[in-house]
Each structure stands twice: as C-alpha cells, then as structure tokens.
Amino acid sequence: NSKLNDIINEMKIEVKQTVELKDQLNKAQAEFLIIKDEKISMVHRHDEELELLQQELFEFRQDMETVVDEHTSGLRLEKEDAVKCLAGKETAVECLEVKLRECNETIQKLQGDCSLHEQTKESL
C-alpha cells in the first residue's frame, strides 16, 4: 500500500509539473503571439512609410525633370537669341565696314580734291 501511495504521490508531482509546464507553454505562446502581432504591425507601418517615400521620390524626380526641361529649354532659347544677336551684330559690323570704306574713299577723294585745289591756288 505504501508503494502505491508513493507512486500516486510521484504521479501527483508529475501531473503538477506537467500542468506548470503547460501553463508556462501557454504563457510563452501568448507572448509569442503578442510579439508576432507587433512585428507584423511594424512591418505594415514600414511598408506604408516605404510607399510614401517612394511616392515622394517619384514626385521629386518628376519635379526635377520639369526643372531640367525648363532650364534646358531656357538655355536653348538664350542660345538662339545669342546666335540671332551675333548674326545681327555681324551684319551691323559688315555695314559699318562698308560705310568705313566709303568714308575712306570719300576722304581720299577729298584729299585729292584738296591737293588739286592747293595746286590750282598756287598756280594762280
């Protein structure tokens, strides 16, 4: 009978230990689920933040492309204006060169006339 009581006591101890282990396992599982939910929530937040950052990056790229296009277009127009201006100045320089030649010819003619006049005056 004493042996039977010893076995029963041992079994009670084992059952108690098993119940305690089961409680610990349940607590550990509950903690795991809480941590898992937190991690999943954190991943979702990071995904949302990543999507927002990607959208901001896309908009920034579009803005930069627009700025570059506008700047390039402005530079192209400035270049065209400069080429036209330069062409106009080259034309003006050519006109001035023609006028300068004409003036030089007129001066030479007048000098010739003056020399002729001086000679005529001396002859008289």
Summary of the structure (lengths in Angstrom):
residues: 124
radius of gyration: 52.0
end to end distance: 177.4
largest distance: 177.4
contacts: 241
relative contact order: 0.03
helix: 98%
strand: 0%
